[in-house]
Amino acid sequence: QVQFGESGGGLVQPGGSLKLSCVATGIRFSGWTMGWYRQAPGKQRDFVASIDVNGKTKYDDSVKGRFTISRDNSKWTNGEVTTYLEMNTLEPDDTAVYYCNRPLKQENWGQGTQVTVSS
């Protein structure tokens, strides 16, 4: 069973940076596209960014040029894939709980990691 564990969130001032990490375990196929999502208070969970096995990336328009997604497949033979989200020039509207999952097979959502952008 695939499980996702997110970390790296925190409180940061507007204009600051954070780097999130997601360790997915129980992965049996290294070719899965991995993605980041976020849910702000009172809103639905929205797509942020994704990266396929070849490194091709997609971003929501709201984060283009500010966020960078990357991944590490080096441990996939042990069933583990790590995905990162480097976030720069953070804005108050980026405040949310951030989650990772597979865009094509979303399941077993983790606890997420809280990102708060505030002065």
Secondary structure, DSSP 8 states (H G I E B T S, - for coil): --EEEEE--EEE-TT--EEEEEEEES---TT--EEEEEE-TTS-EEEEEEE-TT--EEE-TTTTTTEEEEEE-TTGGGTEEEEEEEE-S--GGG-EEEEEE-TTS--S----EEEEE--
